[in-house]
Amino acid sequence: MRKWFTCLFAGLWLFAVQSATAQCSFTGFGLKIENITATQGQQVCLDVTTQNFTNILGMQFSIHYNQAALTFNNVASINLNGLTAASFGTPQPGRITMTWNDPNLLGITHPNGTVIYELCFTVTGNTTSTVSFANTPTSIEVLDNNLNELPFNSCAGTVTVNGGGGGGADFSLDIESVTAPQGQQVCLNVATQGFTNILGMQFSIQYNSSVLSFVNVSNLNLNGLSAASFGNPSPGVITTTWNDPDGVGVTRPDGTVIFELCFTITGTTTSTVSFSNTPTSIEILNNALQQVPFNSTSGTVTVSGGGGGGSNNFSLDIESITAPQGQQVCLNVATQGFTNILGMQFSIQYNSSVLSFVNVSNLNLNGLSAASFGN
């Protein structure tokens, strides 16, 4: 509090802190901190909302959090006359202090549920952290415009770290795996799981730039997603930012390919293509403005034909793919050493308990037609 305020009423303060119950209910003045589920590495912002915030002249308190699980970033969405970033302090990790007075000295009233600010953290650990109001190092004091000290009630918030893994209802983006020879251009499907009412997303994708050269994105299949949604700030890094232009949230069936990542294979070793939190952090938001835990499957580009005579040997290479049950997939069949070939015949075997053959497509050899194949 401002010095006049503290000196005038020093020794008069009593406080009552009511811990949050399972239902987080209380009567009287109080502040509530939001509960959030997030993934490790994600930035989250927790709403701090009001209850019975009537004719409040000033308040001060501390907030505790687990510094092994969270790193405090900043306050945001400040919505209280006279409250600024300078009202908050961070004397040590795990502690935030706050001091505020109504600059007009009249007392301020806000409806129940008003967000007066947000606490923003980066999730650094893999354990749940409580974010709660506390009496140290800055003691809890609340005063109304009649200079009455008010009991302080509160609901603590929690940041629960989602471990991901499994569950068809979980949001996930899955990158295809392919096998191809050096020098070939390949496009990796990026497919959805649990893509329900998604309002926006951003993330980075990393790959081995000594093996792959990024070409472009293709087959964009999400309203508002365009080539401009992607960046390639440095070799080995792709960034993506997308928002639903209609602002209502987009739903896609599991296995929907929403874009492809196309590379030229320049190296001779395998490269993983995986989602990453840098330089653009991973954030997924649904149409309830809730952070959605992010799960993913990395893809791999395996370079075929290594060792021995290499690319001079005749070879046909069938692509590898990862896909969910029920999805239709097409596997590329690519050539190596295909020189002066007059004819060929062979059989292809697959596990009929896992796969049902549909058709051949993208025929790209003079004289090769659907009639060339039998099943």
KEDO-474909 format. One record per atom (N, C-alpha, C, CB): residue in one letter; x, y, z. Coordinates in steps of 0.2 Angstrom, whole numbers, plus 2048, in hexadecimal, padded with zeros to 3 digits. Atoms other than C-alpha are relative to their C-alpha. Glycine has a CB too. Example, Ala and Ser with C-alpha at 12.3 -4.5 7.8 and 13.67 -1.06 7.14 Angstrom:
// KEDO-474909
a8047FA800
a83E7EA827
a804806800
a7FB800806
s7FC7FA7FF
s8447FB824
s7FC805803
s8028027F9
***
This chain:
// KEDO-474909
m8047FA800
m800800800
m804806800
m7FB800806
r7FD7FA7FF
r8058127FF
r802802807
r7FC8067FC
k7FD7FF7F9
k80F81880E
k7FA803804
k806805800
w8057FD7FB
w800823815
w7FB7FB802
w7FD8067FC
f8058057FF
f7F5815814
f8027FB805
f7FE7FC7FA
t7FD8057FC
t80080981D
t801803807
t8077FD7FE
c7FF7FD7F9
c80581582B
c7FA802804
c8048077FF
l8067FE7FD
l7F481B82E
l7FC7FB804
l7FB8047FC
f8048067FD
f7ED80A832
f8047FB802
f7FB7FD7FA
a7FC8057FD
a7FC801838
a7FE7FE807
a808803801
g8028037FA
g7F87F5846
g7F97FF801
g802805806
l807801800
l7E67F5842
l7FE7FA7FC
l7FC8067FD
w802805805
w7E67E7835
w8007F9803
w8067FF7FB
l8018077FF
l7DF7D6838
l7FE7FD7FA
l7FA7FF806
f802803807
f7DD7CA82A
f7FD7F9801
f8058007FB
a803806800
a7D37BA827
a8017FD7F9
a7F97FF803
v7FF804807
v7D97AE819
v7FC7FA800
v8077FF7FF
q804806800
q7CD7A1814
q8037FC7FA
q7F88027FE
s7FD804805
s7D579380A
s7FA7FE7FC
s8047FA803
a805802805
a7CD78D7FA
a7FD7F9802
a8038007F9
t8038077FF
t7C177E7FD
t8007FD7F9
t7F9801803
a800804806
a7BE7717F0
a7FB8047FB
a7FD7F9801
q8057FC804
q7AF77C7EA
q8028077FF
q7F9800803
c7FD7F9800
c7B978C7ED
c7FA805800
c8048017F9
s8067FC7FF
s7AA7957F4
s801804807
s7FA7FC800
f7FF7FC7FA
f7AA7A3801
f7FB806800
f807803801
t8047FA800
t7A07B2806
t804806802
t7FA800805
g7FC7FA7FF
g7A77C4807
g8058017FB
g8037FF807
f7FB7FE805
f7B57CC7FE
f8057FA7FF
f804806803
g7FB806802
g7C17C07F5
g8038017F9
g7FD7FA802
l7FD801807
l7CC7BD7E6
l8017F97FF
l807804800
k7FF807803
k7CD7AD7DC
k8058007FB
k7F97FD7FE
i7FB802805
i7DC7A67D2
i7FD7FA7FC
i8077FF803
e802805805
e7D879C7C3
e8047F9800
e8008037F9
n7FD807801
n7DC7897C1
n8017FF7F9
n7FC7FA803
i7FE801807
i7E57847B1
i8047FA7FF
i8048067FD
t7FC806802
t7EC7747A9
t8048027FA
t7FB7FA7FF
a7FB7FE806
a7FB77779E
a8057FA7FF
a803807802
t7FA804801
t80A76E797
t806803802
t8007FE7F9
q7F97FD7FF
q81C77079C
q8038047FB
q8057FA802
g7FD7FC805
g82477E793
g7FB8067FE
g8027FD7FA
q8057FC802
q813787790
q800806804
q7F97FD800
q8027FA7FD
q80F799795
q7F9800802
q8038077FD
v8078007FE
v7FF79B79F
v7FF807804
v7FE7FA805
c8027FA7FD
c7F67AA7A6
c7FA7FE804
c7FF8067FC
l8058027FC
l7EB7A77B5
l7FC807802
l8027FD807
d8047FB7FE
d7DC7B37B8
d7FF801807
d7F97FF7FD
v8017FE7F9
v7DA7BC7C9
v7F9803800
v805804803
t8077FE800
t7C77BF7CB
t7FD802807
t7FB7FB7FD
t8027FD7FA
t7BD7C97D8
t7F97FC802
t7FE8077FE
q8068027FD
q7AF7C47E4
q7FE806805
q7FF7F9803
n8027FB7FB
n7A57D27EE
n806805800
n7FF7FD807
f7FB7FB800
f7B27DF7E8
f7FC807800
f8057FF7FA
t8047FA7FF
t7A87EE7EF
t803805804
t7F97FE803
n7FD7FA7FD
n7AF7FF7F3
n8067FF803
n7FB803805
i7FA8027FD
i7C07F87F5
i8058067FF
i8037FA7FC
l7FB7FA800
l7CD8067F9
l8077FE7FF
l7FF804806
g7F9802801
g7DD7FC7F9
g8017F9803
g805805804
m7FE8077FE
m7E57EB7FB
m8077FF7FF
m7FB7FB7FD
q7FA803801
q7F57E27FD
q8017F9802
q806805804
f7FF8077FE
f7FB7D07FE
f8067FD7FC
f7F97FC7FE
s7FB804804
s8077C37F8
s7FD7FA7FD
s8067FE805
i803806804
i8057B57EC
i8067FB800
i7FE8027F9
h7FB805800
h80F7A57EE
h7FF7FB7FA
h8007FC806
y800805805
y8137987E0
y8067FC800
y7FF8037F9
n7FA8057FF
n81F7897DE
n8058027FA
n7FD7F97FF
q7FB7FE805
q82E7907D5
q8047FA7FD
q805804803
a7FD806803
a83477E7D1
a7FB7FE7FA
a8017FA805
a805802805
a82477C7C6
a7FF8067FB
a7FA7FE803
l8027FA804
l82178E7C0
l805806800
l7F9803803
t7FC7F9801
t82B79E7BA
t7FB8057FF
t8067FF7FB
f8047FA800
f8227AE7BD
f8038047FA
f7FF804806
n7FE7FB806
n8227B97AD
n7FE807801
n7FD7FD7FA
n8037F9800
n8167C87AF
n7F9800803
n8018037FA
v8077FF7FF
v8057CE7B4
v7FD8037F9
v7FE805806
a8037FE807
a7F97D17A5
a7F9802802
a8017FB7FB
s8077FF800
s7E77D77A2
s7FE804806
s7FC7FA7FF
i8017FC7FA
i7E87E47B0
i7F98047FF
i806805802
n8077FD801
n7D67EA7B3
n7FE803807
n7FB7FB7FE
l8027FD7FA
l7D67F57C3
l803807800
l8027FB806
n7FD7F9800
n7D88087C4
n805801805
n7FA805801
g7FA7FF7FB
g7E980C7CB
g8057FA800
g7FE802807
l7FB806800
l7F07FA7C9
l8048007FA
l7FB7F9801
t7FC800806
t7FF7F97BE
t8057FA802
t8048077FF
a7FB8057FF
a80E7ED7BC
a804802806
a8047FF7F9
a7FC7FD7FA
a8177F87C9
a7FD7FE806
a8018077FF
s8048027F9
s80A7F27D6
s8037F9802
s7F98007FF
f7FE8067FF
f8127E17D5
f8087FF801
f7FE7FB7FB
g7F98017FF
g8237DB7DC
g8017F8800
g802803806
t7FE8077FF
t82D7CB7DB
t8067FF804
t8017FD7F8
p7FA8007FB
p8397CB7EA
p8047FA7FF
p7FD801807
q7FC806800
q83E7B97E7
q7FB7FB7FC
q8027FD807
p804805804
p8397AA7DC
p7FB7FD805
p8047FA7FD
g8058037FB
g8287A37E3
g7FC805803
g8037FB804
r8047FB7FC
r8227B37EA
r7FF8067FB
r804803806
i8027F9803
i8187C27E2
i7FD804805
i7FB7FE7FA
t8037FB7FC
t8137D17EB
t7FC8057FC
t805804805
m8047FB804
m8057DD7E7
m7FD805805
m7FA7FC7FD
t8037FB7FC
t8007EE7EE
t7FC8057FC
t806804804
w8047FC804
w7F27F97E8
w7FB804804
w7FC7FC7FB
n8057FC7FD
n7E78087ED
n7FC8047FA
n804806804
d8047FC804
d7D98117E4
d8038077FF
d7F9800802
p7FD7F9800
p7E18217DD
p7FB805801
p8038017F9
n8057FB7FF
n7D182A7DF
n7FD800807
n7FA7FF7FB
l8018007F9
l7CF8257F1
l7F87FF801
l803805804
l808800800
l7BC8217EE
l7FE7F9802
l7FD8027FA
g802807800
g7BC80E7EE
g7FD7FE7FA
g7FB7FF806
i801803806
i7BA8037DF
i7FB7FA801
i8067FE7FC
t804806800
t7AC7F67DC
t8007FD7F9
t7F8802801
h800804806
h7AD7E87CF
h7FB7FA801
h8077FD7FE
p8048067FF
p7A07DA7CB
p8047FA801
p7FC8007F9
n7FD8067FE
n7A37C97D1
n8037FD7F9
n7FB7FB803
g7FD804806
g7AE7BF7C5
g8048057FB
g7FB7FD7FC
t7FC7FB804
t7B77CF7BE
t8087FE800
t7FF807802
v7F9801801
v7C97CB7B8
v804806801
v8027FC7FA
i7FC7FA7FF
i7D47D87C0
i8078007FE
i7FF802808
y7FA801803
y7E47D17BA
y8027F97FF
y806803805
e7FE807801
e7ED7C17B4
e807800803
e7FF7FE7F9
l7FA8027FE
l7FC7B97BB
l8037FB7FB
l8017FC807
c7FE804806
c8077B27AD
c8077FC802
c8018047FA
f7FA8057FF
f8147A37AF
f8027FC7FA
f7FE7FC806
t7FE806804
t81E7977A5
t8007FA804
t8078027FD
v8008077FD
v81B7857AA
v8077FD7FF
v7FA7FC7FE
t7F9803801
t82D77F7AD
t8017F9803
t805805804
g8008067FD
g82A7707B8
g7FB7FB7FE
g800800808
n805805802
n81F7607B7
n7FC7FE805
n8047FA7FD
t8048027FA
t8167617C7
t7FB806801
t804800807
t8057FB7FF
t80676B7CC
t803805805
t7FA7FC803
s7FE7FA7FC
s80977C7D4
s7F9803802
s8058057FD
t8067FC7FE
t7FC7857DF
t803807800
t7FE7FE808
v7FE7F9800
v7FC7987DD
v7FB803805
v7FF8037F9
s8047FE7FA
s7F579F7ED
s802807803
s8007FB805
f7FF7FA7FC
f7F37AF7F7
f8037FF806
f7F9804801
a7FC8017FA
a7FE7B1806
a801806804
a8077FC7FE
n7FF7FA7FC
n8037BC814
n807803801
n7FD7FE807
t7F97FE800
t8157BD811
t8038007F9
t8047FC805
p7FD7FA7FB
p8207C780D
p7FC806801
p8078027FD
t8057FA7FF
t8127D480A
t7FA7FD803
t7FF8037F9
s8068037FC
s8047D1817
s7FA8027FC
s800804807
i8077FF803
i7F27D0811
i7FC805804
i7FC7F9800
e8047FB7FD
e7E87E0814
e7FB8037FA
e805806802
v8057FD804
v7D87E680C
v7FC805804
v7FB7FA7FD
l8037FB7FC
l7CF7F6810
l7FA8037FB
l805806802
d8057FD804
d7BE7FD80A
d800807801
d7F97FD801
n8007F9800
n7B980F807
n7FE803807
n7FC8037FA
n8017FE7F9
n7B3810819
n8057FF805
n7F97FD803
l7FA8017FC
l7C480C81F
l7FF7FA804
l802806804
n8018067FC
n7BE7FB825
n8057FB7FD
n7F97FD7FF
e7FC806802
e7CA7EC824
e7FC7FB7FF
e8067FF805
l805805802
l7C27DE81B
l8047F9800
l7FE8017F8
p7FD807801
p7C57CB81D
p8027FE7F9
p7FB7FB804
f7FE802807
f7CE7C480E
f7FF7F97FF
f8088027FF
n802807802
n7C77B4806
n8047FF7FA
n7F97FF800
s7FC801806
s7D07AC7F8
s7FF7F87FE
s807801800
c800806803
c7D079D7EC
c8077FF7FD
c7FA7FE7FB
a7FA802804
a7E17967E7
a7FF7FD7F9
a8057FC805
g800803807
g7E57927D5
g8057FA800
g8018057FB
t7FB805801
t7EE7837CF
t8028007F9
t7FD7F9802
v7FD801806
v7F97807C0
v8017F8800
v8068047FE
t7FF807800
t7F776D7BC
t8047FF7F9
t7FA7FC800
v7FC801806
v8057677B0
v7FD7F97FD
v8077FF802
n803806804
n7FD75B7A3
n8067FC7FD
n7FC8027FA
g7FB804803
g80874C79F
g7FF7FD7F9
g8017FA805
g801802807
g80074978E
g8007F8800
g8068027FC
g800807801
g800738787
g7FA7FC7FF
g8057FC805
g806804801
g7F272E780
g7F9804801
g8007FB806
g8077FD7FF
g7DF731780
g7FE8037FA
g800805806
g8027FD806
g7D6735770
g7FD807801
g7FB7FB7FD
a8037F97FF
a7CE744778
a805805800
a7FB800806
d7FB7FC7FF
d7DF74C77A
d8028047FA
d8067FD804
f7FE7FC806
f7E475A76E
f8077FE7FE
f800808801
s7F9802802
s7F3754764
s8018027F8
s8017F9801
l7FE800807
l7FC758754
l8057FB7FE
l8028087FE
d7FB805801
d80574A74C
d8038017F9
d7FC7F9800
i7FD7FF806
i81274B73F
i8027F97FD
i807804801
e7FF807803
e81473D732
e8087FF7FF
e7FD8017F9
s7F9802801
s824733730
s8017FD7F9
s8027FA805
v7FF803807
v82B72F71E
v8077FE800
v7FF8067FB
t7F9802803
t83A726716
t8018027F9
t8017F8801
a7FF7FE807
a84172D707
a8088017FF
a7FD8077FE
p7F97FF801
p85272F6FE
p803807800
p8027FD7F9
q7FD7FA801
q85E73D6FE
q7FF8047FA
q808800801
g8027FC806
g85974B6F2
g7F98007FF
g8047FD7FA
q807800801
q8477476F3
q7FC805804
q7FD7F9801
q8057FB7FC
q8397546F8
q7FB7FC803
q7FD8057FC
v8058047FD
v82E74D705
v7FB805804
v8037FB805
c8057FC7FD
c81E75470D
c7FD7FC806
c7FA8037FC
l8028037FA
l81974F71F
l7F9802802
l805800806
n8067FE7FD
n80774F724
n800802807
n7FB7FA7FF
v8017FE7F9
v802758734
v7F97FF801
v803807802
a8078027FF
a7F275073B
a7FE801807
a7FF7F87FE
t8037FE7F9
t7E6754749
t7FE7FA804
t7FA8047FE
q8038047FB
q7E074B758
q7FC804805
q8047FA804
g8037FC7FB
g7D3752764
g8008077FE
g8047FF807
f8007F9802
f7D276275A
f7F9802800
f8038017F8
t8077FE7FF
t7C2769761
t7FF807803
t7FD7FB806
n8027F97FE
n7BC77B762
n807804801
n7FC800806
i7FA7FD7FF
i7CE781760
i8008077FD
i8067FC7FC
l8007F9802
l7CF79475F
l8078037FD
l7FE804806
g7F97FE802
g7E279675C
g8057FC802
g801808802
m7FA8047FE
m7F378E75D
m8068037FD
m7FF7F97FE
q7F97FE802
q80579275C
q8057FB802
q802807802
f7FA8047FE
f81578875D
f8068007FB
f7FD7F8800
s7FA801805
s826784755
s8017F97FE
s806803804
i7FE807803
i82C77574B
i8078007FF
i7FC7FE7FA
q7F9800801
q83E77074B
q8027FA7FC
q804800807
y7FD806804
y84876573F
y8078017FF
y7FC8007F9
n7F8800801
n85A76173B
n8018037F9
n8037F9800
s7FF7FC806
s85F76E72E
s8067FD7FC
s801807802
s7FB803804
s86E763729
s7FE7FA7FC
s8067FE805
v803805804
v863756723
v7FA8027FB
v7FD7FB805
l8067FD804
l85376071D
l8018077FF
l7FA7FE804
s8007F9802
s851770714
s7F88017FF
s8048017F9
f8087FF800
f83F777717
f7FF8047F9
f7FE805806
v8027FD806
v83677B707
v7FA804801
v7FE7FA7FB
n8077FD7FF
n82478070B
n7FB7FC804
n7FD8037F9
v8068037FE
v81477C713
v7FB7FF7FB
v7FD803806
s805801806
s806774708
s7FA7FD803
s8037FC7FB
n8078037FE
n7F476D709
n7FD803806
n8027F8801
l8027FC7FA
l7EF77A716
l7F87FF800
l8018087FF
n8078027FF
n7DE77471D
n7FD802806
n8007F87FF
l8037FD7F9
l7D978072B
l7FE8077FE
l8057FF806
n8027FA801
n7CF78F729
n804806803
n7F8801802
g7FC7FB7FD
g7DA79E72B
g8087FF800
g7FE802806
l7F9802800
l7EA794729
l8038017F9
l8017F9802
s7FD7FF806
s7F579A71B
s808800800
s7FE8087FE
a7F8801800
a80879A716
a802806804
a8028017F9
a7FE7FA7FC
a8097AB71F
a8007FE808
a7FC8067FF
s8008037F9
s8057A172F
s8067FD803
s7FA7FC801
f7FA8047FF
f81679972E
f8068047FF
f8007FA7FC
g7FA7FC800
g8277A0731
g8067FB800
g801805805
n7FA804800
n83979972E
n806804802
n8017FC7F9
p7FC7FB7FD
p8437A4739
p8087FE7FF
p7FF802807
s7F9803800
s853799738
s8007F97FD
s804801806
p800807802
p858789730
p7FF7FB806
p8067FE7FD
g8018047FB
g85177B73B
g7FA802804
g8057FF804
v8067FE7FC
v842785742
v7FA8037FB
v803806805
i8067FD803
i83078873C
i7FC803805
i7FD7FA7FB
t8057FD7FB
t824793745
t7F98007FD
t802807803
t807800802
t811792744
t7FB804805
t7FD7F97FF
t8057FD7FC
t80379E74A
t7FA8007FC
t803807802
w806800803
w7F179C746
w7FA802805
w7FF7F97FD
n8067FE7FC
n7E07A374C
n7FA7FF7FB
n800807803
d807801804
d7CE79E746
d7FE8077FE
d7FB7FC804
p8037F9802
p7C97AE73C
p7F9801802
p8018017F9
d8077FF7FE
d7B77AB741
d7FF801807
d7FC7FA7FD
g8017FF7F8
g7BB7AB754
g7FC7FB803
g7FE807801
v8058057FD
v7B079C757
v8037F9802
v7FA7FF7FC
g7FD8077FF
g7BC78D758
g7FF7FB7FB
g7FE7FE807
v800805806
v7C078074B
v8007F9803
v8058017FB
t7FF8077FE
t7BD76D74D
t8017FC7FA
t7F97FE803
r7FE804805
r7C5760742
r8007F8802
r8078027FD
p8008077FE
p7C374D742
p8077FD801
p7FC7FB7FB
d7FA8027FF
d7D1743749
d8037FD7F9
d8007FA805
g7FD802806
g7DE73F73B
g8008057FA
g7FD7FA7FE
t8007FB805
t7DA74F731
t8078037FF
t7FB805802
v7F97FD802
v7EA755728
v7FE8087FF
v8037FD7FA
i8017F9801
i7EA76872B
i8058047FC
i7FF803807
f7FB7FD805
f7FA76C722
f8067FA7FF
f803806803
e7FA805801
e80A76371B
e806805801
e7FF7FD7F9
l7FA7FD800
l81C76871E
l8057FD7FB
l8037FF807
c7FC803805
c82776670F
c807802800
c7FD8027F9
f7F88007FF
f83A76370F
f8037FD7FA
f8027FD807
t7FB803805
t84875F703
t8057FC805
t8038057FB
i7FB8047FC
i85375170A
i8078017FE
i7FE7F8800
t7F97FE803
t865758709
t8057FB804
t801807802
g7FB8047FC
g86D74C716
g7FF7F97FF
g800802807
t800807801
t87073A718
t7FE7FC807
t8067FD7FE
t8028037FA
t86A73772A
t7F8802802
t804803806
t8077FE7FE
t859737733
t7FF806803
t7FD7FA804
s8017FA7FC
s851747739
s7F97FF803
s8008067FB
t8067FF7FC
t843749746
t7FD8077FE
t8017FF807
v8047FA801
v836756742
v7FB800806
v7FC8007F9
s8048007F9
s82E75B753
s7FE807801
s8047FD805
f8027F97FD
f82476975B
f804802806
f7F87FF802
s7FC7FD7FB
s82D774766
s7FD807803
s8078027FD
n8037FA7FC
n82A783773
n8048067FE
n8017FE807
t7FB7FA802
t83878E76B
t8018007F9
t806800804
p8007F97FD
p83979B763
p7F8802802
p8038057FC
t8077FE7FE
t82579C763
t7FE7FA805
t7FC8007F9
s8028057FA
s81E794773
s7FA7FD7FE
s7FF804806
i806804801
i811787772
i7FA802804
i8017F8801
e8067FE7FC
e80078D776
e7FA7FE7FB
e800808801
i806802803
i7EF786771
i7FA802804
i7FF7F87FF
l8067FD7FD
l7DE78F775
l7FA7FD7FD
l801807800
n806802802
n7CD788774
n7FB806800
n7FD7FA804
n8057FA801
n7BD793771
n7FD802807
n7FA7FE7FC
a8027FE7F9
a7BA793784
a806804803
a7FE7FA805
l7FA7FC7FE
l7CB79D785
l8047FC805
l7FE807802
q7FC8057FC
q7D378E78E
q8067FE7FC
q7FB7FA803
q7FA803803
q7E478978B
q7FF7F8800
q807801805
v801807801
v7E4777784
v8077FD800
v7FD7FF7F9
p7FA803800
p7F276B788
p8027FD7FA
p8007FA805
f7FE802807
f7FD767779
f8047F9801
f8058067FE
n7FC807801
n802755774
n8028007F9
n7FB7FA803
s7FE801807
s80B750765
s8047FA7FF
s8058067FE
t7FC805802
t81374375B
t8058037FB
t7FC7FA7FC
s7FB7FD804
s824747753
s8007FB7F9
s807800803
g7FF804806
g827741741
g8087FF7FF
g7FD8047FA
t7F9802802
t83773A73A
t8018007F8
t8037FA803
v7FE800808
v83F73C728
v8067FB800
v8028077FD
t7FA805800
t84A72C726
t8028007F9
t7FD7F9802
v7FD800807
v85672D717
v8027F97FE
v806805800
s7FF807803
s85671D70D
s8068007FC
s7FA7FD7FD
g7FB801805
g863715703
g807801802
g7FF8047FA
g7FA7FF7FE
g87271870E
g8057FA7FF
g800801807
g7FB806800
g88270D70D
g8017FD7F9
g7FE7FB805
g7FF803806
g88A7046FF
g8008047FA
g7FB7FA7FF
g8007FC806
g8877096ED
g7FB805800
g7FE7FB7FB
g8047FA7FF
g8797156F3
g7FB8017FA
g804806801
s8067FE805
s86E71E6E6
s8017FC7F9
s8008077FF
n800803807
n8757146D7
n7FC7F9800
n8087FE7FF
n803806800
n86C7046DD
n7F88017FF
n8017FD807
f8077FF801
f85A7026D7
f7FC7FE807
f7FD7FB7FA
s8038017FA
s84E7036E5
s7F9804800
s804803807
l8077FD7FF
l83B7076E9
l7FF800808
l7FA7FC7FD
d8017FE7F9
d83870F6FA
d7F9802802
d805805802
i8077FF7FE
i82770E703
i801805806
i7FC7FA801
e8017FB7FA
e82371D70F
e7FE7FD806
e7FC8067FE
s8038017FA
s82071B721
s7FC805803
s8067FE805
i8057FB7FE
i811723729
i7FE7FE807
i7FB8007FB
t8038017F9
t80A72573B
t7F98037FF
t804803806
a8077FE801
a7F772773B
a7FB7FD805
a7FD7FF7F9
p8058037FC
p7E8724746
p7FB7FB7FD
p7FC806803
q805805803
q7DB716744
q7FB8047FC
q7FE7FC806
g8067FD804
g7CE71A737
g8028057FA
g7FC803804
q7FE7FB804
q7D972672D
q8027FC7F9
q806804802
q7FE802806
q7DC72371A
q8078037FF
q7FC8027FA
v7F97FE801
v7EF724716
v8027FE7F9
v8057FE805
c7FD802806
c7F9724706
c807800801
c7FE8057FA
l7F98017FF
l80B71E706
l8038017F9
l8027F9803
n7FC7FF806
n8177256F9
n8047FA7FE
n804806800
v7FB805802
v8217186EF
v8058047FB
v7FD7FA7FC
a7FB7FC804
a8317216E9
a8067FC7FD
a803805805
t7FB803803
t83F71C6DE
t807802802
t8008017F9
q7F97FF800
q85271A6DF
q8037FC7FB
q8047FF807
g7FC803805
g85E7166D1
g7FB7FD7FA
g8037FA803
f805802805
f84F7156C5
f8028027F9
f7F8803802
t7FC7FE806
t8597156B5
t7FF7FB7FA
t808801801
n801804806
n85470E6A4
n7FC7F9802
n8067FE7FD
i8048057FE
i8477036AC
i7FA7FE7FB
i7FC801807
l804802805
l83D6F969F
l7F97FD803
l8037FA7FC
g8068037FD
g8306F06AB
g8027FD807
g7FE7FA7FB
m7FF8037F9
m82E6E96BC
m7F97FD802
m802806805
q8068037FD
q8226DE6C6
q8027FE807
q7FD7FA7FC
f7FE8027F9
f8216DA6D9
f7F9800803
f804805803
s8058007FB
s8156D76E7
s801805806
s7FE7F9802
i8007FC7FA
i8116E26F6
i7FC7FD805
i7FE8087FF
q8038037FA
q80C6DB707
q7FE805805
q8037F9802
y8017FC7FA
y8036E3715
y7FB7FC805
y7FC8077FE
n8048037FB
n7FA6DE725
n7F88027FF
n802801807
s8077FF802
s7E76DC720
s7FC801806
s7FD7FB7FC
s8047FF7FA
s7E26DC732
s801807803
s8027FB806
v7FE7F97FE
v7E96EE734
v7FE8057FB
v807801802
l8017FC805
l7E76F5723
l7FB7FD7FB
l8078027FC
s805802806
s7D96F5715
s8028047FA
s7F9801802
f7FD7FC806
f7E06F9704
f7FA8037FC
f8037FB7FB
v8057FC803
v7D67076FB
v8028007F8
v800807803
n7FE7FF807
n7DF70B6EB
n8078027FF
n7FB8057FC
v7FA7FD802
v7EF7116E2
v7FE8077FD
v8047FC7FB
s8017F9802
s7F17246DE
s8068037FE
s7FC804805
n7FA7FC802
n7FD7316D7
n8047FC7FC
n803802806
l7FC804805
l8037256C9
l8048057FC
l7FB7FB7FC
n7FC7FB803
n81272D6C2
n8067FC7FC
n804804805
l7FB804804
l81A7206B6
l7FC7FE7F9
l8027FA804
n803801807
n81671F6A3
n7FE7F8800
n8058027FA
g802807800
g80B70F6A1
g7FD7FD806
g8057FC7FD
l8038027FA
l80770D6B3
l7F9802801
l805802806
s8077FE7FF
s7F470D6B7
s7FD7FC805
s7FC7FF7F9
a8038047FA
a7E87066C4
a8007F97FE
a7F9803801
a800806802
a7E76F76B9
a8067FC801
a7FD7FF7F9
s7FA8037FF
s7F96F36BC
s8007FD807
s8068057FF
f8008027F9
f7F46EF6CE
f7FB7FB801
f800806805
g8058057FE
g7EB6E06D5
g8007FF808
g8017FA7FD
n8018017F8
n7E46DC6E7
n7FC7FA800
n7FD807803
***
